[in-house]
Amino acid sequence: KPANQLCDEMQKFFQDKVEKIYSEMISTHEDEHDSSAFDGPTLSEFQPISDEELTSILSDINKKECEADPIPIKLLFQVIKDVTPIISFIVNDSLRRGIFPNR
């Protein structure tokens, strides 16, 4: 395949993936949240994770790949500096709101 076609296909793949993740986040947020289902200790306060802390944590993860991985690990590490702020925002926002995905 020509390089520009491959580039366009990759762009569409990741754009669709981001849109799917975003729409799932929105639908999860819109679902009624039942806090009575959790009977463990409550988290009333937390320190948001910094981009640097998250990069350090991600750097220590197992580098093995699995078909179920949402993104190939090699690709994740190629774009780690670009996606770390997005991931840390999602984690911090989820903790702040107390809304966690079921999957």
N, C-alpha and C positions, 0 to 999 in steps of 0.2 A: 504494500500500500504506500502511496505517496506520503511523505512526512506531514504535509498539511492536513490530509484526510485523517491520519492517525491522531494528530493533535486535536482536530475537531471532535473526533469520536471520544477521546479521553476527556475533553472538556465537557461534553454532553453527559458522559457517564457520571462524572463527579458533581456536575450541576444537578442532575437528577437525584443523586444520592443525598446531597445537602438539602434539596427541596423535600425529599421524603422524610429525612430526619427532622427537619423543621416542622413539617405538617404533623408528624407524630408527636412532637413536643407540644404543639398547639392543642392537638386533640386530647392529649394527656392532661394538659392544664385545664381544659374545658370540662373534663369529666369531673363529676362530683367527688370530692376528696373525703373519704371516711376515715377520720383519725381514730375512731373507736376500735378499728381492727388491730391496731398496734397496742400491745399491753406492756412493752418494755420501758426502760427508762427514757425520759424525754431529753432532747438536746435543746437547751434553752439558749445556748450561746456557742459560737464557734469562731475560729480565726479563719478568714478566707485564705485559700491556697494562692500563693503567688505563682507567677509564670515560671520563675526560677525553680521553686519547689517541685512544680509539676514536671518540668523538664528533667529534673534529677530523678524523680520517681519513674518516669517513662523510660529513662536511660537504663534503669535497673531491671526492667521487665524482661521476661524470657523472650529470646529472639526467635523462637520456633514459630512457624506459621501453621495455620489450620484453615481448612476450607470455610469454616464458620466465621472466621475473622471478617469484620466489616470492611477492613482495609488491609492490604498486604503490609506486613511489618516493615519491609524494606522501603516501601513508599512512605509510610508514616515517618520514618526517620529522615527521609529526604526532605519532607516538608514540615518537620517538627517545629521549627521556629515560626512558621506561618500559622500553624493550627493550635499551638499551645495557648495563645490568648483566648481562642474560641472555646477550647476544652475547659480551661480554668473558669471562664465565664459560666459555662453550662453547669459545672460542678458547684461553684459558689452560689449560683442562682437557685439550683435545686435544693441545696442545704438551707439557704436563706428562706425559701418559700415552704420548705418541707414537702416538696412534691418530687416523687421518685418514680421513674418508669417501672412498669411491671415486668419488662423484658430485659 
